[in-house]
Amino acid sequence: MKYLLLFSLLFSQLFSLQTSEKLFECTQIFKERKSELLVELERIDEQKQALSALKIATEELLKKKEANLTLKEEEVNAKLEQITQKEQETKAMLEKNEKILKEITDIKMNNVAETYAKMKAGAAAQILEKMDNNESAAILQSLKPKTVGQILTKMNPDKASELTGLLSK
């Protein structure tokens, strides 16, 4: 029994030495791993800071671009407003010019009609026969029906027929 006790005591010390060596190795591995993890954590922190700085710079750039875009939109809207205003002014001028042109044309037509009304029917018929049908019809429309009848009777029957057709439209 003594031997057994001695043997177990010796065996336990040997086992405790091995266990302490293993514990020492584990502690050393944990310390190495801890330092690796600290280096990795530091690298991640640096990347996080760089990403944060990049985010801030991107947001500032985006704000500047939005401000420029807003400014450009305001400029475009102002120019569009100017163009719209000028377009309205141009339309008003065009309508005014068309009205004046119609008045001038009416005055001219009245003068021409008065001239043909004062002419003899035969002379007026000869002149109107040589003119374009639309122009002749326009002149005849501005005359009194009695005068038109006298002029048409002095014309070539074919031409008088064409002009009568135009007058009836």
TIVEX-648360 format. One line per field, with one value per residue (C-alpha): residue in three letters; x, y, z. Coordinates in Angstrom, 1 decimal, padded with zeros to 4 digits. Each point is the difference from the previous one (the first is absolute). Layout:
<atoms>
code: c(ALA|...)
x: c(X|...)
y: c(Y|...)
z: c(Z|...)
</atoms>
This chain:
<atoms>
code: c(MET|LYS|TYR|LEU|LEU|LEU|PHE|SER|LEU|LEU|PHE|SER|GLN|LEU|PHE|SER|LEU|GLN|THR|SER|GLU|LYS|LEU|PHE|GLU|CYS|THR|GLN|ILE|PHE|LYS|GLU|ARG|LYS|SER|GLU|LEU|LEU|VAL|GLU|LEU|GLU|ARG|ILE|ASP|GLU|GLN|LYS|GLN|ALA|LEU|SER|ALA|LEU|LYS|ILE|ALA|THR|GLU|GLU|LEU|LEU|LYS|LYS|LYS|GLU|ALA|ASN|LEU|THR|LEU|LYS|GLU|GLU|GLU|VAL|ASN|ALA|LYS|LEU|GLU|GLN|ILE|THR|GLN|LYS|GLU|GLN|GLU|THR|LYS|ALA|MET|LEU|GLU|LYS|ASN|GLU|LYS|ILE|LEU|LYS|GLU|ILE|THR|ASP|ILE|LYS|MET|ASN|ASN|VAL|ALA|GLU|THR|TYR|ALA|LYS|MET|LYS|ALA|GLY|ALA|ALA|ALA|GLN|ILE|LEU|GLU|LYS|MET|ASP|ASN|ASN|GLU|SER|ALA|ALA|ILE|LEU|GLN|SER|LEU|LYS|PRO|LYS|THR|VAL|GLY|GLN|ILE|LEU|THR|LYS|MET|ASN|PRO|ASP|LYS|ALA|SER|GLU|LEU|THR|GLY|LEU|LEU|SER|LYS)
x: c(000.0|002.7|001.2|-003.3|-000.3|003.5|-000.7|-003.2|001.7|002.8|-002.5|-002.1|003.0|001.0|-003.5|-000.2|003.3|-001.5|-003.2|001.9|002.1|-003.2|-001.6|003.1|-000.2|-003.7|000.6|002.7|-002.3|-002.8|002.4|001.2|-003.5|-001.0|002.7|-001.0|-003.6|001.1|001.9|-003.0|-002.3|002.3|000.0|-003.9|-000.2|002.3|-002.2|-003.1|001.5|001.0|-003.5|-001.5|002.1|-000.8|-003.7|000.2|001.9|-002.6|-002.9|001.7|000.6|-003.6|-001.3|002.2|-001.3|-003.6|000.5|001.5|-002.9|-002.5|001.8|000.0|-003.7|-000.8|002.0|-001.8|-003.4|000.8|001.0|-003.0|-002.2|001.8|-000.5|-003.7|-000.4|001.7|-002.1|-003.2|001.3|000.9|-003.5|-001.6|002.1|-000.8|-003.7|000.3|002.0|-002.5|-002.8|001.8|000.8|-003.7|-001.0|002.5|-001.1|-003.6|000.8|001.9|-002.8|-002.5|002.1|000.3|-003.7|-000.8|002.3|-001.8|-003.4|000.8|001.3|-002.2|-001.2|001.8|003.4|-000.3|-000.9|003.0|002.4|-001.6|000.1|003.8|000.5|000.2|-003.4|000.3|001.1|-002.8|-002.6|001.3|-000.5|-003.4|-001.1|000.8|-002.3|-003.7|-002.0|-001.3|003.5|001.2|-002.9|000.9|003.7|-000.7|-002.3|002.9|002.4|000.8|-002.7|002.5|001.9|-003.3|-001.1|003.3|-000.3|-003.6|001.0|002.6|-002.4|-002.5|002.4)
y: c(000.0|002.3|-000.7|000.7|003.2|001.0|-001.0|002.0|003.0|-000.1|-000.5|003.0|002.3|-001.1|000.5|003.4|001.0|-000.9|001.8|003.1|-000.1|-000.3|002.9|002.0|-000.8|000.8|003.3|000.9|-000.9|002.1|002.9|-000.3|-000.3|003.0|002.1|-001.1|000.9|003.4|000.7|-001.1|002.1|003.0|-000.6|-000.2|003.2|001.8|-001.3|001.2|003.4|000.2|-001.2|002.7|002.7|-001.2|000.0|003.6|001.1|-001.7|001.6|003.5|-000.6|-001.2|003.2|002.2|-001.8|000.3|003.7|000.4|-001.9|002.1|003.2|-001.4|-000.9|003.5|001.5|-002.3|000.8|003.8|-000.4|-002.1|002.7|002.6|-002.1|-000.5|003.7|000.8|-002.7|001.7|003.4|-001.4|-001.6|003.3|001.8|-002.6|000.4|003.7|-000.2|-002.4|002.4|002.9|-002.1|-000.9|003.6|001.0|-002.8|001.0|003.6|-001.1|-002.3|002.8|002.3|-002.6|-000.7|003.7|000.1|-002.9|001.3|003.3|-001.8|-001.0|-003.6|-001.1|001.5|-001.6|-003.3|000.0|000.7|-002.6|-002.7|000.3|-000.1|-003.1|-001.4|000.4|003.7|000.6|-001.6|002.0|003.3|-001.1|-000.8|003.5|001.5|000.5|-002.9|002.2|001.0|-003.6|-001.1|002.6|-001.0|-003.7|000.5|001.7|-002.9|-003.2|-002.5|-002.6|002.5|001.5|-003.5|-000.7|003.3|-000.6|-003.4|001.7|002.8|-002.6|-001.6)
z: c(000.0|000.7|-003.5|-001.4|001.9|-001.0|-003.6|-000.1|001.5|-002.5|-002.8|001.1|000.1|-003.5|-001.2|001.7|-001.8|-003.4|000.8|001.0|-003.2|-002.0|001.9|-000.7|-003.7|-000.1|001.8|-002.5|-003.0|001.5|000.4|-003.6|-001.2|002.1|-001.5|-003.6|000.8|001.4|-003.3|-002.0|002.1|-000.5|-003.8|000.0|002.0|-002.5|-002.9|001.9|000.4|-003.7|-001.0|002.2|-001.5|-003.5|000.9|001.3|-003.1|-002.3|001.9|-000.4|-003.7|-000.4|001.8|-002.3|-003.1|001.2|000.6|-003.5|-001.4|001.8|-001.3|-003.5|000.2|001.2|-003.0|-002.4|001.5|-000.3|-003.6|-000.8|001.6|-002.2|-003.1|000.8|000.5|-003.3|-001.7|001.2|-001.1|-003.4|-000.3|000.9|-002.5|-002.7|000.6|-000.1|-003.3|-001.5|001.0|-001.6|-003.1|-000.4|000.4|-002.7|-002.3|000.5|-000.8|-003.1|-001.0|000.5|-002.2|-002.7|000.2|-000.3|-003.0|-001.7|001.0|-001.8|-003.2|-002.8|000.2|-003.2|001.0|003.5|-001.6|-002.3|002.9|002.4|-002.7|-000.2|003.8|002.3|000.8|003.8|-000.4|-002.4|002.3|003.0|-002.0|-001.2|003.6|001.1|-002.7|000.0|-001.5|-002.8|-001.0|000.2|-002.3|-002.6|000.0|-000.2|-003.0|-001.9|000.8|-001.8|001.1|001.2|002.1|001.3|001.0|001.9|001.8|000.9|001.5|002.1|001.1|001.2|002.5)
</atoms>
